[in-house]
Amino acid sequence: MTRRVAITGMGLVCPLGNSVKESVASAYEGKSGIRRCDKYLWGEFGEKMPIRVGGLVENFDVGKYVPEKFADRYDPCVSFALAAAKEALDDCGIEFDDALRDRTGVIIGTAVTGNWTWHRALHMAFAEKRAHEIPGFMIMQISGNMPAGLIALTHKFRGPNIGVVNACATGGTSIAIGSDYIRFGRAEIVVAGGTDAAIGLSMYGSLTNAKAINPTDDPVRASKPFSKDRAGLIKGEGCGVMILEPMDRAEARGARIYGEILGDSQTNDAYHIISPEPSGESWARAMKLAMEASGVTPEQVDWISAHAASTVAGDLAEVRAIKLAFGRRAHDIPVTSTKSMHGHAFGAAGAIELTLAVGAMNEDKLLPTINLTVPDPECDLDFVPNNGRPGKTRILMKNSFGFGGTNSCLLIKRVD
């Protein structure tokens, strides 16, 4: 017997704000959290870097979430995860006893684990020639399970604990795995999401030479999904976390239920390590399989939170995929890329974007795709351009597509 999966708590740290409420409000107003990030591009090579903007988390008080003696030891992706998890746990209103802690799991993914910790360690080892002085805590902070492990340690959760690495689909995959743990009774509560903090020299240098990032120093229209003049992704950072529990348990305790996870699909293009399959057929397959797993027809999907990262090939492939998956109805479904406002947070992207969309869904709002001022005749769907608008969503689709051809698609139903 399987159980229905309820979302009963949400937490968010991202360039749009350090809470769900603040971030959803900023997104609906079409505000941008993309800013100049010169301070992250230190050194001789940093001065030569053409890309100088990113979606940065600001006004984040690490001392509220991390003990003082660890504040300068924890990688930012860990601190973001602790903050988002605390908000989500406070939000859900669950009272934990020892028995429930034994049945509470944590599944948090990150695509670029401990990026800043790696930078510091490598700089010590090679630039400063002090490898023998690298602190012992650094090896722990670059472990892929550290965000999940430290959330569990902080809250004494002794259930399943998993660190997921699945490129840009990581956040969606983590939440999908978490929903399966609830659905099949392997956990009673799951803290699930994605976190990343990887704005810096190695990331920007590699993405620039892969021609995947927009080489700009102008933050205003840096990220412009679906626009004809889009020129590559803009990096972001942050964390999104959801609390999942069985629907009957949530209803019995009178919990606020943000939505029901109906089903998902996890697939691979098996086409190219970085480029999408151009016809859109691979991504359409992921969407169709998610709808099939959820018992949802194309006519029932009311809003799509797109992956769209502002790359020339990727945005067009997603448009083609939506048309293949939804047929003539594709033009009637609003499609939003919030990456236009907060950038691409890689392993955190799917979790941040899903949290924003579910938050907006519960307020009868559709979030915009900003910077969409130069129409692309090949990208001709309803992208909710530039301004948020009122809109009732019963069923939401969330797409996440990543390097290595990995794909995640989830279906969420609003519960009134």
C-alpha positions as CSV (number, residue, x, y, z in Angstrom):
1,M,0.0,0.0,0.0
2,T,1.4,3.4,-0.9
3,R,0.8,6.7,0.8
4,R,0.0,10.1,-0.6
5,V,2.7,12.7,-0.1
6,A,2.0,16.1,1.4
7,I,4.3,19.2,1.5
8,T,3.8,20.8,5.0
9,G,6.8,23.1,5.4
10,M,9.1,25.1,3.2
11,G,12.3,27.1,3.6
12,L,14.3,29.2,1.2
13,V,17.5,31.1,1.0
14,C,18.2,32.6,-2.4
15,P,19.1,35.9,-4.1
16,L,15.5,37.0,-3.9
17,G,15.4,36.8,-0.1
18,N,16.2,34.7,3.0
19,S,12.7,33.3,3.5
20,V,9.9,31.9,1.4
21,K,7.6,34.9,2.0
22,E,10.2,37.5,1.1
23,S,11.4,35.5,-1.9
24,V,8.0,34.9,-3.4
25,A,7.0,38.5,-3.0
26,S,10.2,39.7,-4.7
27,A,9.7,37.2,-7.6
28,Y,6.1,38.2,-8.1
29,E,7.2,41.9,-8.4
30,G,9.8,40.9,-10.9
31,K,12.8,41.9,-8.8
32,S,16.2,40.7,-9.7
33,G,18.8,39.2,-7.3
34,I,21.5,39.2,-9.9
35,R,24.3,41.5,-8.9
36,R,28.0,42.3,-9.6
37,C,30.2,39.7,-7.8
38,D,33.7,41.2,-8.2
39,K,34.6,40.3,-4.6
40,Y,34.4,36.6,-5.5
41,L,36.8,37.0,-8.5
42,W,40.1,37.8,-6.7
43,G,43.6,37.4,-8.0
44,E,45.2,37.9,-11.4
45,F,43.0,35.6,-13.3
46,G,39.9,37.0,-11.6
47,E,40.7,40.4,-13.0
48,K,40.6,39.0,-16.5
49,M,37.2,37.2,-16.1
50,P,34.6,38.7,-18.5
51,I,31.6,37.4,-16.5
52,R,31.3,39.5,-13.4
53,V,27.7,39.0,-12.2
54,G,25.8,36.4,-10.3
55,G,22.7,35.6,-8.3
56,L,24.1,36.3,-4.8
57,V,22.5,35.7,-1.4
58,E,22.7,38.9,0.6
59,N,22.2,39.9,4.2
60,F,22.5,36.4,5.3
61,D,23.3,36.2,9.1
62,V,25.2,32.9,9.4
63,G,25.3,33.3,13.2
64,K,21.6,32.7,13.4
65,Y,22.1,29.1,12.1
66,V,25.6,28.0,12.8
67,P,27.4,27.9,16.2
68,E,30.0,30.7,16.5
69,K,33.0,28.4,16.6
70,F,31.9,26.8,13.3
71,A,30.8,29.9,11.4
72,D,34.0,30.3,9.5
73,R,34.4,26.5,9.0
74,Y,31.1,25.6,7.4
75,D,30.9,25.9,3.6
76,P,28.2,28.4,2.6
77,C,26.2,25.6,0.9
78,V,26.0,23.9,4.4
79,S,25.0,27.2,6.1
80,F,22.3,27.9,3.5
81,A,20.9,24.3,4.0
82,L,20.8,24.7,7.8
83,A,18.9,28.0,7.5
84,A,16.4,26.8,4.9
85,A,15.8,23.6,6.9
86,K,15.2,25.6,10.1
87,E,12.6,27.7,8.3
88,A,10.9,24.7,6.9
89,L,10.8,22.8,10.2
90,D,9.5,25.9,12.0
91,D,6.9,26.2,9.3
92,C,5.6,22.7,9.4
93,G,4.7,22.7,13.1
94,I,5.6,19.1,13.7
95,E,6.4,18.2,17.3
96,F,9.3,15.7,17.3
97,D,9.8,13.1,20.0
98,D,12.6,10.4,20.0
99,A,10.4,7.9,18.1
100,L,9.6,10.3,15.3
101,R,13.2,11.4,15.1
102,D,14.1,7.8,14.4
103,R,11.7,7.9,11.4
104,T,12.7,11.3,10.0
105,G,15.0,11.3,7.0
106,V,17.1,14.1,5.4
107,I,17.8,14.1,1.7
108,I,19.7,17.2,0.6
109,G,21.5,17.4,-2.7
110,T,24.3,19.6,-4.0
111,A,25.9,19.6,-7.4
112,V,29.2,21.4,-6.5
113,T,30.0,20.3,-3.0
114,G,31.9,22.6,-0.8
115,N,33.1,24.9,-3.6
116,W,34.5,27.6,-1.4
117,T,36.1,25.1,0.9
118,W,37.9,23.5,-2.1
119,H,39.1,26.9,-3.2
120,R,40.5,27.7,0.2
121,A,42.2,24.3,0.5
122,L,43.7,24.5,-3.0
123,H,44.9,28.0,-2.5
124,M,46.7,27.0,0.7
125,A,48.2,23.9,-1.0
126,F,49.5,25.4,-4.2
127,A,49.5,29.2,-4.1
128,E,50.7,29.4,-0.5
129,K,52.6,26.1,-0.4
130,R,51.0,25.3,3.0
131,A,49.3,21.9,2.3
132,H,50.7,20.7,5.7
133,E,48.6,23.3,7.4
134,I,45.2,22.7,5.7
135,P,42.6,22.4,8.6
136,G,41.1,19.0,9.2
137,F,37.5,20.3,9.0
138,M,38.0,21.0,5.2
139,I,37.8,17.4,4.2
140,M,34.4,17.1,5.9
141,Q,33.0,20.2,4.3
142,I,33.7,18.9,0.8
143,S,31.8,15.7,1.4
144,G,28.6,15.4,-0.6
145,N,26.5,14.3,2.3
146,M,27.6,17.2,4.7
147,P,24.4,19.4,4.2
148,A,22.2,16.4,5.0
149,G,24.4,15.2,7.7
150,L,24.6,18.5,9.6
151,I,20.9,19.0,9.4
152,A,20.4,15.6,10.9
153,L,23.0,16.3,13.6
154,T,21.4,19.7,14.5
155,H,17.9,18.3,14.8
156,K,18.8,14.7,16.0
157,F,17.1,13.1,13.0
158,R,18.2,9.4,12.9
159,G,16.3,8.2,9.8
160,P,17.6,7.8,6.2
161,N,20.3,10.4,5.4
162,I,21.4,10.9,1.8
163,G,23.4,13.4,-0.1
164,V,22.3,13.5,-3.8
165,V,24.5,14.6,-6.7
166,N,22.7,14.9,-10.0
167,A,23.9,18.0,-11.7
168,C,21.3,20.7,-12.3
169,A,18.5,18.2,-11.7
170,T,19.7,17.6,-8.1
171,G,17.1,19.6,-6.2
172,G,14.2,18.0,-8.1
173,T,15.7,14.6,-7.7
174,S,16.2,14.9,-4.0
175,I,12.6,15.9,-3.5
176,A,11.4,13.1,-5.7
177,I,13.5,10.6,-3.7
178,G,12.1,12.0,-0.5
179,S,8.6,11.6,-1.7
180,D,9.3,8.0,-2.5
181,Y,10.5,7.4,1.0
182,I,7.2,8.7,2.3
183,R,5.1,7.0,-0.4
184,F,6.5,3.5,0.4
185,G,6.8,3.9,4.2
186,R,10.6,4.1,4.5
187,A,10.3,7.3,6.5
188,E,7.6,9.1,8.3
189,I,9.0,12.6,7.8
190,V,11.6,13.7,5.1
191,V,13.5,17.0,5.0
192,A,14.3,17.3,1.3
193,G,15.9,19.8,-1.0
194,G,19.0,21.1,-2.7
195,T,21.8,23.6,-1.9
196,D,24.7,25.1,-3.7
197,A,27.2,28.0,-3.3
198,A,29.6,27.9,-6.3
199,I,30.2,31.4,-7.5
200,G,33.9,31.8,-8.0
201,L,37.0,31.5,-10.2
202,S,37.0,27.8,-11.2
203,M,33.3,27.8,-11.9
204,Y,33.3,31.0,-13.9
205,G,36.5,30.1,-15.8
206,S,35.2,26.7,-16.8
207,L,31.7,27.9,-17.8
208,T,33.2,30.8,-19.8
209,N,35.4,28.4,-21.8
210,A,32.5,26.0,-22.3
211,K,30.5,28.9,-23.7
212,A,27.7,28.1,-21.3
213,I,27.7,31.4,-19.3
214,N,26.8,34.9,-20.5
215,P,30.1,36.8,-20.5
216,T,28.7,40.1,-19.1
217,D,29.4,42.6,-16.4
218,D,25.9,44.0,-16.6
219,P,23.5,42.5,-14.1
220,V,20.3,44.2,-15.4
221,R,19.6,41.9,-18.3
222,A,22.2,39.2,-17.7
223,S,19.7,36.3,-17.5
224,K,17.0,36.5,-20.1
225,P,15.4,33.1,-20.7
226,F,13.4,32.7,-24.0
227,S,14.6,36.1,-25.3
228,K,16.0,36.2,-28.7
229,D,19.2,37.8,-27.4
230,R,19.8,35.3,-24.6
231,A,23.5,34.6,-24.3
232,G,24.0,31.9,-21.7
233,L,23.2,31.1,-18.1
234,I,24.0,33.3,-15.0
235,K,25.2,31.5,-11.9
236,G,23.2,31.6,-8.7
237,E,23.3,30.2,-5.2
238,G,21.1,29.3,-2.3
239,C,18.9,26.5,-0.9
240,G,15.4,25.3,-1.0
241,V,13.9,22.8,1.5
242,M,10.6,21.0,1.8
243,I,9.1,19.0,4.6
244,L,7.3,15.9,3.3
245,E,5.0,13.7,5.3
246,P,2.0,11.3,4.6
247,M,-1.1,13.1,3.6
248,D,-3.3,11.2,6.2
249,R,-0.8,12.2,9.0
250,A,-0.8,15.9,7.9
251,E,-4.6,16.0,7.7
252,A,-5.0,14.3,11.1
253,R,-2.9,16.9,12.8
254,G,-4.5,19.8,11.0
255,A,-1.4,20.9,9.2
256,R,-1.2,23.5,6.5
257,I,-0.7,21.6,3.3
258,Y,1.0,23.4,0.5
259,G,0.6,20.7,-2.0
260,E,0.6,17.0,-2.8
261,I,3.5,15.5,-4.8
262,L,1.6,13.4,-7.3
263,G,4.5,11.8,-9.0
264,D,7.7,12.3,-11.0
265,S,10.1,11.0,-13.6
266,Q,13.9,10.7,-13.5
267,T,15.4,10.1,-17.0
268,N,18.5,10.7,-19.1
269,D,18.9,12.0,-22.6
270,A,21.8,9.7,-23.4
271,Y,22.7,12.3,-26.0
272,H,25.5,14.6,-25.0
273,I,27.4,15.5,-21.8
274,I,26.3,19.2,-21.9
275,S,24.1,19.9,-25.0
276,P,20.4,19.1,-25.0
277,E,18.8,16.8,-27.6
278,P,17.7,19.6,-30.0
279,S,14.3,18.2,-31.0
280,G,13.0,18.2,-27.4
281,E,12.0,14.6,-27.6
282,S,14.1,13.5,-24.6
283,W,12.6,16.2,-22.3
284,A,9.1,15.7,-23.7
285,R,9.5,12.0,-22.7
286,A,10.4,13.1,-19.1
287,M,7.3,15.2,-18.9
288,K,5.0,12.5,-20.3
289,L,6.4,9.9,-17.9
290,A,5.9,12.3,-15.0
291,M,2.3,12.9,-16.0
292,E,1.7,9.1,-16.5
293,A,3.2,8.4,-13.0
294,S,0.9,11.1,-11.5
295,G,-2.3,10.1,-13.2
296,V,-2.4,13.5,-14.8
297,T,-3.4,14.4,-18.4
298,P,-2.0,17.4,-20.4
299,E,-5.3,19.1,-20.0
300,Q,-4.9,19.2,-16.2
301,V,-1.6,20.9,-16.0
302,D,-2.1,24.6,-15.2
303,W,1.4,26.0,-14.9
304,I,5.0,24.9,-15.8
305,S,8.0,26.1,-13.8
306,A,10.6,25.7,-16.5
307,H,14.2,24.8,-16.3
308,A,15.1,27.4,-18.9
309,A,18.5,28.8,-17.9
310,S,18.9,31.4,-20.7
311,T,21.0,29.3,-23.0
312,V,20.3,29.4,-26.7
313,A,20.0,25.7,-27.3
314,G,18.4,24.7,-23.9
315,D,15.5,27.2,-23.9
316,L,14.6,26.3,-27.5
317,A,14.7,22.5,-26.7
318,E,12.4,23.0,-23.7
319,V,9.9,25.0,-25.8
320,R,9.9,22.2,-28.4
321,A,9.6,19.6,-25.6
322,I,6.6,21.3,-24.1
323,K,4.9,21.4,-27.5
324,L,5.6,17.7,-28.0
325,A,4.3,16.8,-24.5
326,F,1.2,19.0,-24.6
327,G,0.3,19.4,-28.2
328,R,-2.1,22.2,-29.1
329,R,-2.6,23.0,-25.5
330,A,1.1,24.1,-25.1
331,H,0.2,27.7,-26.0
332,D,-2.5,27.9,-23.3
333,I,-0.2,26.9,-20.3
334,P,1.8,29.7,-18.6
335,V,5.5,28.8,-18.5
336,T,7.9,30.6,-16.1
337,S,11.6,30.7,-15.7
338,T,12.5,32.3,-12.3
339,K,16.2,31.9,-13.2
340,S,15.7,35.2,-14.9
341,M,15.6,36.7,-11.4
342,H,17.9,34.5,-9.3
343,G,20.2,32.8,-11.7
344,H,21.0,29.1,-12.1
345,A,21.8,27.6,-8.7
346,F,22.8,24.2,-10.2
347,G,22.1,21.6,-7.5
348,A,19.8,24.0,-5.6
349,A,18.0,25.2,-8.7
350,G,15.1,22.7,-8.8
351,A,14.4,23.0,-5.1
352,I,14.5,26.8,-5.1
353,E,12.3,27.1,-8.2
354,L,9.8,24.5,-6.9
355,T,9.6,26.3,-3.5
356,L,9.0,29.6,-5.2
357,A,6.3,28.1,-7.5
358,V,4.5,26.3,-4.8
359,G,4.5,29.4,-2.6
360,A,3.1,31.5,-5.4
361,M,0.5,28.7,-6.3
362,N,-0.8,29.0,-2.7
363,E,-1.3,32.7,-3.2
364,D,-3.1,32.4,-6.6
365,K,-0.1,34.0,-8.3
366,L,1.9,33.3,-11.5
367,L,5.5,34.3,-11.3
368,P,7.1,36.2,-14.3
369,T,9.9,35.5,-16.6
370,I,11.7,38.9,-16.5
371,N,14.0,40.5,-19.2
372,L,11.8,39.1,-21.9
373,T,11.8,42.1,-24.2
374,V,13.2,40.8,-27.5
375,P,10.7,38.2,-28.8
376,D,12.2,35.0,-30.3
377,P,9.8,33.6,-32.9
378,E,10.8,30.1,-32.1
379,C,10.1,30.6,-28.4
380,D,6.4,31.5,-28.7
381,L,4.6,30.2,-25.5
382,D,3.1,32.2,-22.7
383,F,6.1,32.9,-20.6
384,V,4.3,35.4,-18.2
385,P,6.6,38.1,-19.5
386,N,8.2,40.6,-17.2
387,N,5.3,41.0,-14.7
388,G,3.6,38.5,-12.3
389,R,-0.1,38.1,-12.7
390,P,-3.0,36.5,-10.8
391,G,-3.7,32.9,-11.7
392,K,-5.3,29.8,-10.2
393,T,-3.0,26.7,-10.4
394,R,-4.4,23.3,-9.5
395,I,-1.5,21.3,-10.9
396,L,2.0,22.5,-11.3
397,M,4.8,20.9,-13.4
398,K,8.4,21.5,-12.4
399,N,11.2,20.7,-15.0
400,S,14.9,20.4,-14.2
401,F,17.5,19.3,-16.7
402,G,21.2,18.9,-16.1
403,F,24.7,18.3,-17.4
404,G,25.2,14.6,-18.2
405,G,21.8,14.5,-19.8
406,T,20.0,14.0,-16.4
407,N,16.3,15.1,-16.1
408,S,13.8,15.5,-13.3
409,C,10.1,16.3,-13.6
410,L,7.6,16.6,-10.8
411,L,3.9,17.2,-10.6
412,I,2.4,19.0,-7.6
413,K,-1.3,19.4,-6.8
414,R,-2.6,22.2,-4.8
415,V,-4.6,21.1,-1.7
416,D,-7.3,23.5,-0.5
